[in-house]
Amino acid sequence: MTRIVSIVSVLACIFTLLSHSFAAGPIGTFLQMNAIGFPVIHQLQKWVFDPDVALRRRRQFIDLHGDKGSKLIERLGLGVDGYADERLRMQRERDVGHLGGLNSLRP
C-alpha cells in the first residue's frame, strides 16, 4: 500500500513539474503532451456570444438570400468563373415545364 502511495506521489510531482511552461526535454514533452496537455489548453477563454443576433439578422438574410436560402443555393450553383449569366440562362431553359426541377411531379 505504501509503495502505491509513493508511486502515485512521485507521478503527481512529475506531472506538476511538467505542467509548467518550461521545456523538460523529449521525455518531459512526451509526457506533457500525452498526460497533462500544454498549459495553453487549460487557460480559460472568454467568448462574447449574443444568442439573439440570429433573430435580428434574419430579415437581412431573407432579403439577401431568399426564404430558406433559395437564392443562395441558386447563386452557389452558378459558379464564380464569370459565366454565371450564361449558366443561369441554361438552367432556366432546362427547367421549363418542370415543377421544382423534377419530371415525376409534372401534372
C-alpha positions in Angstrom: 0.0 0.0 0.0 2.8 2.4 0.9 4.6 1.6 -2.3 1.4 2.5 -4.4 1.1 5.8 -2.5 4.8 6.6 -3.1 4.5 5.8 -6.8 1.3 8.0 -7.1 3.0 10.9 -5.2 6.1 10.7 -7.5 3.9 10.7 -10.6 1.9 13.6 -9.2 5.2 15.5 -8.6 6.3 14.8 -12.2 3.0 15.9 -13.6 3.1 19.1 -11.6 6.6 19.9 -12.7 5.7 19.2 -16.3 2.6 21.3 -16.3 4.6 24.5 -16.1 5.7 26.2 -19.3 9.4 25.2 -19.2 10.8 22.7 -21.6 11.6 19.4 -20.0 13.3 17.6 -22.9 11.9 14.9 -25.1 10.6 12.6 -22.4 9.0 15.5 -20.5 7.4 16.9 -23.6 6.1 13.5 -24.5 4.5 13.1 -21.0 3.2 16.6 -21.1 1.5 16.2 -24.5 0.0 12.8 -23.7 -0.8 13.1 -20.0 -1.3 16.7 -19.0 -1.5 18.8 -22.1 0.2 22.1 -22.7 -0.7 24.9 -20.3 -2.4 26.9 -23.1 -5.1 24.2 -23.3 -6.0 24.7 -19.7 -6.3 28.5 -19.9 -9.8 29.9 -19.5 -11.3 31.6 -22.6 -14.0 34.2 -22.8 -16.2 34.4 -25.9 -18.6 37.2 -26.4 -21.8 35.5 -27.5 -25.2 37.0 -28.3 -27.9 34.4 -28.7 -30.3 37.0 -30.2 -28.2 38.0 -33.1 -29.8 35.5 -35.4 -33.3 36.9 -34.7 -32.0 40.4 -35.6 -30.2 39.3 -38.8 -33.0 37.0 -40.1 -34.7 39.7 -42.2 -31.3 40.7 -43.7 -30.6 37.1 -44.6 -34.1 36.6 -46.2 -33.7 39.8 -48.2 -30.2 38.8 -49.5 -30.6 35.0 -49.9 -34.3 34.4 -50.1 -36.5 32.4 -47.8 -34.7 29.3 -46.6 -31.7 30.3 -48.8 -33.2 29.5 -52.1 -31.4 32.4 -53.9 -28.2 31.4 -52.1 -28.4 27.8 -53.4 -29.1 29.0 -56.9 -26.2 31.5 -56.7 -23.8 28.8 -55.5 -24.7 26.6 -58.4 -23.8 29.4 -60.9 -20.1 29.2 -60.1 -17.5 32.0 -59.7 -15.7 31.9 -63.1 -17.6 34.8 -64.7 -20.1 32.6 -66.7 -23.0 33.0 -64.1 -25.4 34.7 -66.5 -24.9 32.0 -69.2 -25.3 29.2 -66.7 -28.4 30.8 -65.3 -29.9 31.0 -68.8 -29.1 27.4 -69.5 -30.6 26.2 -66.2 -33.8 28.2 -66.7 -34.1 26.7 -70.2 -33.6 23.2 -68.8 -36.2 23.7 -66.0 -39.0 25.0 -68.2 -42.1 22.9 -67.6 -40.7 21.2 -64.5 -42.1 21.5 -61.1 -39.2 22.0 -58.7 -36.9 20.6 -61.4 -38.4 17.1 -61.2 -40.2 15.3 -64.0 -42.1 13.0 -61.7 -44.0 15.9 -60.2 -45.3 17.2 -63.5 -49.1 17.4 -63.8 
